Amino acid sequence: MPKATSLTPEALEPQMATPLAATKQRGQKAKAEKMEPLQIRIPPSEVKAIKLAALQDDFKSVSDFMLACFHAYLEKRKH
């Protein structure tokens, strides 16, 4: 059983939580390039395959995986 806390004026003050907007978001770097959202429509079976491929290749996110795919496409187009 936890210890009882004495009821002092300081203990009765509400605790101020840090707003989520004021915290560093996961995966962001200090000098990260600004990112913009991009929506695409893909059949559910393909979505599952894309997520699985990104996970298997240890990408941090599906966005990183899709960006790598795009760069590979551009490289292939050059040749």
TAMO-V774515 format. One record per residue. N is the residue number from 1. SS is DSSP state (H for helix, E for strand, L for the rest). OMEGA is omega in degrees with one decimal (* if undefined). BURIAL is b if it has 16 or more other C-alpha atoms within 10 Angstrom, else e. Layout:
N&SS&OMEGA&BURIAL, N&SS&OMEGA&BURIAL
//
This chain:
1&L&-179.0&e, 2&L&178.3&e, 3&L&176.4&e, 4&L&177.3&e, 5&L&178.6&e, 6&L&-176.2&e, 7&L&176.3&e, 8&L&178.1&e, 9&H&179.4&e, 10&H&-179.1&e, 11&H&-178.5&e, 12&H&178.0&e, 13&L&177.8&e, 14&L&179.3&e, 15&L&179.0&e, 16&L&177.6&e, 17&L&176.4&e, 18&L&179.2&e, 19&L&-178.0&e, 20&H&-179.1&e, 21&H&-178.4&e, 22&H&-178.3&e, 23&L&177.2&e, 24&L&-179.7&e, 25&L&-178.5&e, 26&L&175.3&e, 27&L&-179.7&e, 28&L&177.2&e, 29&L&-177.2&e, 30&L&-177.7&e, 31&L&-177.9&e, 32&L&176.0&e, 33&L&179.6&e, 34&L&-179.1&e, 35&L&177.2&e, 36&L&178.9&e, 37&L&176.0&e, 38&L&-179.7&e, 39&L&173.9&e, 40&L&179.2&e, 41&L&-176.6&e, 42&L&176.8&e, 43&L&-177.6&e, 44&H&-179.9&e, 45&H&178.4&e, 46&H&178.4&e, 47&H&-179.8&e, 48&H&179.5&e, 49&H&179.1&e, 50&H&179.2&b, 51&H&179.7&b, 52&H&179.1&e, 53&H&178.4&e, 54&H&179.3&b, 55&H&-178.3&e, 56&H&-179.7&e, 57&L&174.8&e, 58&L&172.9&e, 59&L&179.5&e, 60&L&-177.8&e, 61&L&175.4&e, 62&H&177.8&b, 63&H&178.0&e, 64&H&178.7&e, 65&H&-178.9&b, 66&H&177.1&e, 67&H&176.4&e, 68&H&177.2&e, 69&H&179.0&e, 70&H&179.7&e, 71&H&176.8&e, 72&H&176.0&e, 73&H&179.6&e, 74&H&178.2&e, 75&H&-179.7&e, 76&H&-179.8&e, 77&H&-179.6&e, 78&H&-173.5&e, 79&L&*&e
//
